[in-house]
Amino acid sequence: RFQDIPEIADKDLTPLVNKVIKDPDSIVNKIFMGQAQIYDKITKDPTSVYEYLKSDPENLNDVVDMVANAVNSLEIGTKASNAIQGTASNSVALRKILTKLGFPK
């Protein structure tokens, strides 16, 4: 592994998930809350999902925790790190081959 390429730990994605879901200006939050409003219109349930999430930040924290756990269980950070390391390794191998063929360093 290349030491100069930072690793992405799966747990490091939790703050990012927290930010994109809670930030009212983020596209993820807008889509999420929009879907809650659509769900309310379709189901006509008197207990509004949208109001439930909007009225109490703790309710949104529960959603953030569930999404963060799902993201972490998919090991997205690990997979991204492996892909980046693999690309770097392939680039080094290609450079060595080209150098052996006479291309300048």
RAHUUR-V73869 format. One record per pair of residues at least 24 apart in sequence whose ideal C-beta (glycine too) atoms are under 10 Angstrom apart, sorted by the first residue. I is the first residue (numbers start at 1). GAP is how many residues later the second one is. Records with the same first field share a line. If there is no record, write none. Layout:
I=GAP ; GAP
This chain:
1=80 ; 81 ; 84 ; 87 ; 88
2=82 ; 83 ; 86 ; 87 ; 90
4=84
5=76 ; 79 ; 80 ; 82 ; 83
6=75 ; 78
7=70 ; 71 ; 73 ; 74 ; 75 ; 77 ; 78
8=68 ; 69 ; 70 ; 71 ; 72 ; 73 ; 74 ; 76
9=63 ; 68 ; 69 ; 72
10=58 ; 61 ; 62 ; 63 ; 64 ; 65 ; 66 ; 67 ; 68 ; 69 ; 70 ; 71
11=57 ; 61 ; 66
12=60 ; 65
13=55 ; 58 ; 59 ; 61 ; 62 ; 63 ; 64 ; 67
14=50 ; 51 ; 53 ; 54 ; 55 ; 57 ; 58 ; 63
15=53
16=52 ; 55 ; 61
17=46 ; 47 ; 48 ; 49 ; 50 ; 51 ; 52 ; 53 ; 54 ; 55
18=42 ; 43 ; 46 ; 47 ; 49 ; 50
19=45
20=44 ; 47
21=32 ; 39 ; 40 ; 42 ; 43 ; 46 ; 47
22=35 ; 38 ; 39 ; 41 ; 42
24=30
28=39
29=24 ; 31
32=28 ; 31 ; 35
33=27
36=27
